């Protein structure tokens, strides 16, 4: 998937930008608070309908403007598509794909992989951070997963509600508990399969972006023990049912569900040791970048095409050697990427499209 044309009107500090990006690496350079990240945010907003920096759409409208308008034209798998997004406070947000309001399962949606500085906490952050990482990409890849995830979330709320109301012996709880187990194993199976694909991708990428020989391994960590042997929906269902029954007293006491996909984790190992405990801060940063690139590669393996890569201020978090290795990797890649940075110091970008951003304006392309 590659963006051919991008139009931004009255978005953040940008009054108007029309851009024909390069098919490979697009580099936005400029001082802080000039609008570099706003361009990435606009692309992400078009793709997902939400911002990664603000929960309120009204905050994205340029000061003294009535509303904003965004448009991206792109192609993938020999198909052409476009997405428009308009927002006014009275009319709200209107998203159209190829001129029509899309359903949740619209295959022509713009797809992205985003890296922001907060993603450095993928390795050392909470399990929720890593679960969100898995859920975001799986929702983009699979409408079925998106449905199952929402279904599980609703069932979990009902189950916890019944536990808090001490209705764990009621017929309603029995029904909800069966639905809980059924929806949980569907999520677990999808995550387990995806982590296997992600593991293979991240190992290859990690070798390319590191001079020193090191091994990276990823494993999905369930909130309950699983016997060795073949894993499928039936074995997961049997094991989860057994574990839920054994923890009945604990759940009655705590009045909350104590196991399930909402409590799982993804363990990352560097040279056989848990990276969040033993990897240095610099190594953790590098692993986080590799995970995002592996997300991109695994998306392609499953869907047959690459999403668009958005990298915000990633170079500032890497040493000079790893910065150049990353740039070289992006220049040779088959996917399109958009990258922001304050400086080009000691970086060879001879084949990249370089844009200077100042006061929300696109100054020049080099």
ZAMARGU-4260 file (C-alpha; in steps of 0.2 Angstrom, whole numbers, plus 5000, padded with zeros to 4 digits):
<rodrens>
0) 5000/5000/5000 | 5007/5017/4995 | 5000/5034/4996 | 5001/5043/4979 | 4993/5060/4984
5) 4990/5068/5001 | 4980/5083/5005 | 4979/5092/5022 | 4968/5107/5026 | 4966/5116/5042
10) 4974/5102/5052 | 4983/5107/5068 | 4995/5121/5062 | 4994/5116/5044 | 4983/5127/5033
15) 4986/5118/5017 | 4998/5105/5011 | 4997/5095/4995 | 5010/5082/4994 | 5015/5069/4981
20) 5026/5057/4991 | 5040/5046/4985 | 5036/5027/4984 | 5049/5023/4997 | 5057/5034/5010
25) 5049/5051/5014 | 5059/5062/5026 | 5051/5077/5035 | 5064/5088/5043 | 5062/5104/5053
30) 5063/5111/5071 | 5051/5106/5085 | 5033/5112/5084 | 5034/5116/5065 | 5021/5102/5060
35) 5031/5087/5055 | 5022/5075/5067 | 5006/5083/5062 | 5008/5075/5044 | 5010/5058/5052
40) 4995/5061/5063 | 4984/5066/5048 | 4989/5050/5039 | 4985/5039/5055 | 4969/5049/5057
45) 4963/5045/5039 | 4967/5027/5042 | 4960/5024/5059 | 4948/5038/5062 | 4957/5043/5078
50) 4972/5053/5083 | 4987/5045/5092 | 4989/5062/5102 | 4971/5068/5106 | 4955/5060/5111
55) 4945/5075/5105 | 4943/5078/5086 | 4940/5097/5089 | 4958/5099/5095 | 4964/5094/5078
60) 4956/5109/5069 | 4967/5123/5065 | 4964/5139/5076 | 4951/5150/5069 | 4945/5137/5057
65) 4928/5130/5056 | 4934/5112/5052 | 4947/5101/5044 | 4948/5091/5028 | 4960/5077/5024
70) 4962/5066/5008 | 4974/5052/5003 | 4974/5043/4987 | 4983/5026/4987 | 4985/5010/4979
75) 4988/4992/4984 | 4987/4975/4975 | 4984/4984/4959 | 4969/4993/4966 | 4967/5012/4968
80) 4957/5019/4982 | 4955/5035/4992 | 4950/5041/5009 | 4943/5057/5014 | 4940/5064/5031
85) 4931/5080/5036 | 4926/5087/5053 | 4916/5101/5059 | 4910/5103/5077 | 4891/5104/5071
90) 4892/5090/5058 | 4905/5079/5067 | 4917/5068/5058 | 4913/5061/5041 | 4924/5047/5033
95) 4922/5041/5015 | 4931/5028/5006 | 4930/5030/4987 | 4916/5042/4990 | 4905/5031/5001
100) 4903/5029/5020 | 4913/5013/5024 | 4908/4999/5035 | 4919/4992/5047 | 4925/4978/5035
105) 4929/4989/5021 | 4944/4981/5012 | 4950/4997/5005 | 4954/5006/5021 | 4971/5014/5022
110) 4982/5003/5033 | 4997/5010/5044 | 5010/5004/5056 | 5015/5018/5068 | 5030/5021/5079
115) 5030/5035/5091 | 5042/5039/5106 | 5030/5031/5118 | 5032/5014/5109 | 5050/5013/5117
120) 5040/5006/5132 | 5034/4991/5122 | 5049/4981/5129 | 5049/4988/5147 | 5031/4994/5149
125) 5016/4985/5156 | 5009/4969/5148 | 4994/4980/5143 | 5006/4990/5131 | 5011/4974/5123
130) 4993/4967/5122 | 4988/4983/5113 | 5002/4981/5101 | 4995/4964/5096 | 4977/4969/5096
135) 4980/4984/5085 | 4988/4975/5071 | 4976/4960/5072 | 4961/4971/5071 | 4969/4979/5055
140) 4972/4962/5047 | 4956/4953/5052 | 4938/4959/5053 | 4934/4943/5062 | 4947/4947/5076
145) 4940/4964/5078 | 4923/4956/5080 | 4929/4943/5092 | 4939/4956/5102 | 4924/4967/5104
150) 4913/4952/5109 | 4926/4946/5122 | 4927/4964/5130 | 4908/4965/5132 | 4906/4947/5139
155) 4921/4951/5151 | 4912/4966/5157 | 4896/4956/5160 | 4905/4942/5169 | 4914/4954/5181
160) 4897/4963/5184 | 4890/4946/5190 | 4905/4942/5200 | 4903/4959/5209 | 4885/4957/5212
165) 4889/4939/5219 | 4878/4931/5206 | 4891/4918/5202 | 4879/4904/5206 | 4865/4910/5195
170) 4860/4903/5178 | 4865/4920/5170 | 4883/4917/5176 | 4884/4900/5169 | 4878/4906/5152
175) 4890/4921/5152 | 4904/4910/5158 | 4902/4898/5143 | 4902/4913/5132 | 4917/4920/5140
180) 4927/4904/5137 | 4922/4902/5119 | 4926/4920/5115 | 4943/4919/5125 | 4950/4904/5115
185) 4946/4913/5099 | 4957/4928/5104 | 4970/4916/5111 | 4972/4906/5095 | 4973/4921/5084
190) 4986/4929/5095 | 4997/4913/5097 | 4997/4911/5078 | 5001/4929/5075 | 5016/4929/5088
195) 5023/4914/5079 | 5024/4924/5063 | 5030/4940/5072 | 5044/4930/5080 | 5050/4924/5063
200) 5050/4942/5056 | 5058/4951/5071 | 5073/4938/5071 | 5077/4942/5053 | 5075/4961/5055
205) 5085/4961/5072 | 5100/4953/5063 | 5100/4966/5049 | 5099/4981/5061 | 5112/4975/5073
210) 5131/4973/5069 | 5134/4962/5085 | 5127/4945/5084 | 5112/4943/5096 | 5097/4933/5096
215) 5079/4939/5098 | 5064/4928/5102 | 5046/4932/5106 | 5034/4920/5115 | 5016/4923/5120
220) 5013/4921/5138 | 4996/4915/5144 | 4988/4919/5160 | 4986/4901/5164 | 4998/4885/5162
225) 4996/4875/5146 | 5001/4857/5144 | 5014/4853/5131 | 5008/4846/5115 | 4997/4852/5100
230) 4988/4868/5103 | 4971/4871/5095 | 4954/4878/5099 | 4948/4862/5107 | 4963/4860/5118
235) 4963/4878/5123 | 4945/4877/5127 | 4947/4862/5138 | 4962/4869/5148 | 4954/4886/5150
240) 4938/4878/5157 | 4947/4868/5169 | 4958/4883/5175 | 4942/4894/5177 | 4934/4880/5188
245) 4949/4878/5199 | 4950/4897/5202 | 4932/4899/5206 | 4935/4902/5225 | 4948/4916/5220
250) 4936/4924/5208 | 4922/4924/5221 | 4934/4932/5234 | 4941/4945/5222 | 4925/4947/5213
255) 4934/4949/5196 | 4940/4938/5182 | 4957/4932/5186 | 4963/4924/5170 | 4960/4926/5151
260) 4967/4936/5136 | 4965/4953/5145 | 4979/4947/5157 | 4991/4939/5145 | 5008/4946/5140
265) 5021/4944/5126 | 5038/4940/5132 | 5053/4946/5123 | 5070/4937/5125 | 5087/4944/5120
270) 5100/4930/5120 | 5089/4919/5131 | 5085/4932/5144 | 5070/4943/5147 | 5073/4959/5138
275) 5063/4970/5150 | 5074/4965/5164 | 5091/4962/5157 | 5092/4973/5140 | 5100/4990/5142
280) 5090/5005/5138 | 5098/5007/5121 | 5095/4989/5117 | 5076/4990/5122 | 5074/5005/5110
285) 5082/4995/5096 | 5071/4980/5100 | 5055/4992/5100 | 5060/4998/5082 | 5062/4980/5076
290) 5045/4975/5083 | 5037/4989/5073 | 5046/4983/5057 | 5041/4965/5061 | 5023/4971/5063
295) 5025/4978/5045 | 5032/4962/5038 | 5020/4950/5047 | 5006/4961/5040 | 5012/4957/5023
300) 5014/4939/5026 | 4996/4937/5031 | 4988/4950/5020 | 4999/4950/5004 | 5003/4968/5005
305) 5012/4981/5016 | 5004/4995/5026 | 5011/5012/5026 | 5025/5015/5039 | 5025/5030/5050
310) 5040/5034/5061 | 5040/5049/5072 | 5057/5055/5079 | 5064/5037/5080 | 5082/5043/5075
315) 5084/5053/5091 | 5082/5037/5101 | 5096/5027/5091 | 5115/5028/5091 | 5123/5034/5074
320) 5127/5016/5068 | 5109/5010/5071 | 5102/5026/5063 | 5111/5022/5047 | 5107/5004/5047
325) 5088/5008/5049 | 5089/5021/5035 | 5098/5009/5024 | 5084/4996/5028 | 5070/5008/5024
330) 5078/5014/5007 | 5079/4996/5001 | 5062/4991/5008 | 5047/4987/4997 | 5035/4997/5008
335) 5032/5016/5009 | 5038/5025/5024 | 5036/5043/5032 | 5049/5048/5044 | 5052/5064/5055
340) 5067/5071/5063 | 5075/5087/5068 | 5092/5084/5061 | 5100/5075/5046 | 5117/5075/5055
345) 5128/5061/5050 | 5115/5052/5040 | 5116/5047/5022 | 5099/5050/5014 | 5105/5051/4996
350) 5090/5041/4989 | 5076/5048/5001 | 5063/5062/4997 | 5067/5075/5009 | 5054/5089/5014
355) 5057/5104/5025 | 5043/5109/5036 | 5042/5126/5044 | 5027/5134/5052 | 5015/5121/5045
360) 5021/5124/5027 | 5030/5113/5015 | 5045/5123/5011 | 5054/5112/4998 | 5058/5094/4992
365) 5076/5089/4990
</rodrens>
